[in-house]
Structure formats: structure tokens, C-alpha cells
């Protein structure tokens, strides 16, 4: 049972993190100048929430952080229970 929960945390956390990261990077690329920040944020993941917060995309940044936290906790549990 624990394995299924941890696997679910990993899958949902990672999928949500990747989706919100791409959405945030594209929003920075297409809607907020300077546009080069969107491309850099796509390659350097830590910059996406930083620049997204500054541009007012707070809900997306909070979702990005929550997904990263869920994935990180799932990864930590999976690592410790092996």
C-alpha cells in the first residue's frame, strides 16, 4: 500500500511540476518582456518561479512549488524505505 502511495506521489508530483514549469516558462516567453527570460527559465528551472513571482504569476508559482515539494517528499520516502 505504501509503495502505491509513494509511486502516486512521484508520478503526480513530477507530472504537475513539469507541466507548470513549461506553462510558466511559456508565459514568461510570450507575455512578459524581456522575452529571453522565458527561454532561460525553461533551461534553468530555479529561475522560473523567481521570475514568475516578480511578474505576478503567483498561483502558478505556488502550484510549481507545491508540486516540487510533493515530488521531493515522495522521492525522499522512496529513498529511505528501500
C-alpha positions in Angstrom: 0.0 0.0 0.0 2.8 2.4 0.9 4.5 1.7 -2.4 1.4 2.7 -4.4 1.0 5.9 -2.4 4.7 6.8 -2.9 4.5 5.9 -6.6 1.4 8.1 -6.9 3.2 11.0 -5.2 6.1 10.6 -7.6 4.0 10.4 -10.8 1.6 13.2 -9.9 4.3 15.5 -8.4 6.6 15.1 -11.4 3.9 15.5 -14.0 2.5 18.6 -12.3 6.0 20.1 -11.8 6.9 19.6 -15.5 3.5 20.9 -16.7 3.6 24.0 -14.5 7.2 24.7 -15.3 6.6 24.6 -19.1 3.5 26.8 -18.6 5.3 29.3 -16.5 8.3 29.4 -18.9 6.0 29.9 -21.9 4.0 32.6 -20.1 7.3 34.4 -19.4 8.3 34.0 -23.0 5.1 35.2 -24.6 3.5 37.6 -22.2 6.2 39.3 -20.1 9.2 41.2 -21.6 12.1 40.7 -21.8 11.3 37.5 -23.6 14.7 35.9 -23.2 13.8 35.1 -19.5 11.3 32.6 -20.7 13.9 30.6 -22.6 16.4 30.8 -19.8 13.7 29.8 -17.3 13.0 26.7 -19.4 16.6 25.6 -19.1 17.4 26.8 -15.5 14.3 25.6 -13.5 15.1 27.6 -10.4 14.6 30.9 -12.2 11.1 30.2 -13.5 9.3 30.6 -10.1 11.5 33.6 -9.2 10.7 35.5 -12.3 7.1 34.3 -12.4 6.6 35.6 -8.9 8.0 39.0 -9.9 5.7 39.1 -12.9 2.6 38.4 -10.9 2.0 34.7 -11.7 1.7 33.8 -8.1 -0.8 31.0 -8.4 1.3 29.2 -10.9 4.4 29.7 -8.8 2.6 28.3 -5.7 1.5 25.3 -7.7 5.1 24.8 -9.0 6.4 24.9 -5.5 3.8 22.5 -4.2 4.4 20.1 -7.0 8.2 20.3 -6.3 7.5 19.6 -2.6 5.3 16.6 -3.3 7.8 15.2 -5.7 10.6 15.8 -3.3 8.8 14.2 -0.3 7.9 11.2 -2.5 11.5 10.8 -3.6 12.7 11.1 0.0 10.3 8.4 1.2 11.1 6.1 -1.7 14.8 6.5 -1.0 14.5 5.9 2.7 12.2 2.9 2.5 14.3 0.9 0.1 
